[in-house]
Amino acid sequence: QVQLVESGGGLVQPGESLKLSCATSGFTFHYWTFAWFRQVPGKEREGISCIDDSGDTTYYSQSVTGRFTISRDNTKNTVYLQMTGLNPDDTAVYYCARGATYSACPGWRPPGTYDYDHWGQGTQVTVSA
């Protein structure tokens, strides 16, 4: 059974950092592409970062580039999202997802929800003074 479990969310002040983790199980981790999405109430789920199976290709949306870093640890079957310089616009529920296709993270466009078929339950990140 494929499982993705996010953790690491919380309440922080503007300018602070958080590191999200996505622990996975039920499949062979190193074969798959992963992405982080976020969603606020009333808006569509936004793909903000992805990483391919090798870790050589990554993508960051304009809203997070230079502040967020995606990584993976194939020995721990875990994907990470290091977030720095957080601001109130980063407040959202953050989701980890596993790619459904080989081209789920081509590196030149945002990850789309249609590219990912397994999702975690989400973790809340709130940035507020």
C-alpha positions in Angstrom: 0.0 0.0 0.0 1.4 3.3 -1.1 1.7 5.8 1.7 3.0 9.3 1.9 3.1 11.1 5.3 4.0 14.7 5.6 5.4 16.3 8.8 7.2 19.4 10.0 4.5 22.0 9.5 3.7 24.6 12.2 3.3 28.2 13.1 6.3 30.4 12.5 7.0 34.1 12.3 7.9 35.9 9.1 11.6 35.3 8.1 11.8 32.0 9.9 12.4 28.6 8.5 10.8 25.2 8.4 11.7 21.8 7.0 9.0 19.6 5.8 9.4 15.8 5.5 7.5 13.3 3.4 8.0 9.8 4.6 7.0 7.1 2.1 6.4 3.4 2.1 4.8 0.7 0.1 6.8 1.1 -3.1 10.4 1.3 -4.4 11.3 4.9 -3.6 14.2 5.6 -5.9 12.2 4.8 -9.1 9.8 7.7 -8.5 9.5 11.5 -9.0 8.0 13.6 -6.2 6.6 17.0 -5.8 5.4 19.5 -3.2 2.1 21.3 -3.6 0.3 23.8 -1.5 -3.2 24.9 -1.2 -5.1 27.7 0.5 -8.9 27.7 1.0 -10.7 28.7 -2.1 -7.7 28.4 -4.4 -6.4 25.6 -6.6 -3.6 23.4 -5.4 -0.3 24.9 -6.6 2.7 22.9 -7.6 5.7 24.6 -6.1 8.6 22.2 -6.5 9.5 18.7 -7.8 12.4 16.4 -8.0 13.0 13.6 -10.4 14.0 10.0 -9.6 17.8 10.7 -9.9 17.6 14.0 -8.0 19.4 15.7 -10.9 16.3 17.6 -12.1 14.4 19.9 -9.8 11.9 22.7 -10.4 10.8 25.7 -8.2 7.9 28.0 -8.9 8.6 31.7 -9.1 7.0 32.2 -5.7 9.5 30.0 -3.9 12.6 30.0 -6.0 15.7 31.0 -4.0 13.9 30.3 -0.7 12.9 26.7 -0.8 15.0 23.6 -1.5 13.7 20.2 -2.4 15.8 17.1 -1.7 15.4 13.4 -1.3 17.1 10.7 0.7 16.9 7.3 -1.0 18.2 5.6 2.1 15.3 6.9 4.2 12.6 6.9 1.5 11.9 10.5 2.4 11.5 13.7 0.5 12.2 17.1 2.1 11.3 20.7 1.5 13.5 23.2 3.3 11.8 26.5 3.5 13.6 29.7 4.4 12.5 33.4 4.5 8.9 32.4 5.1 6.3 35.1 4.7 2.5 35.2 5.3 1.9 34.4 1.6 3.5 31.0 2.3 0.6 30.1 4.6 -1.1 27.0 3.2 -1.5 23.3 3.6 1.5 21.6 2.0 1.1 18.3 0.3 3.7 15.7 -0.9 2.9 13.7 -4.0 4.3 10.8 -6.0 4.6 11.2 -9.8 2.3 9.1 -12.0 4.4 9.5 -15.1 8.0 9.4 -16.1 7.7 13.1 -17.2 6.2 14.3 -14.0 9.1 16.7 -13.3 10.7 17.8 -16.6 12.3 20.8 -14.9 10.9 23.5 -17.2 7.3 23.8 -16.0 5.5 23.5 -12.6 4.3 20.1 -11.5 0.7 19.6 -12.3 -1.8 17.7 -10.2 -2.5 15.6 -13.2 1.1 14.3 -13.1 0.8 12.9 -9.6 -1.4 10.0 -8.4 -0.6 9.5 -4.8 -0.9 12.1 -2.1 -0.2 12.7 1.5 -2.7 14.1 3.9 -1.0 17.5 4.1 0.6 19.5 6.8 -0.4 23.0 7.8 2.2 25.8 7.6 1.2 29.2 9.1 3.4 32.2 8.9 2.2 35.0 11.1 3.6 37.7 13.4 
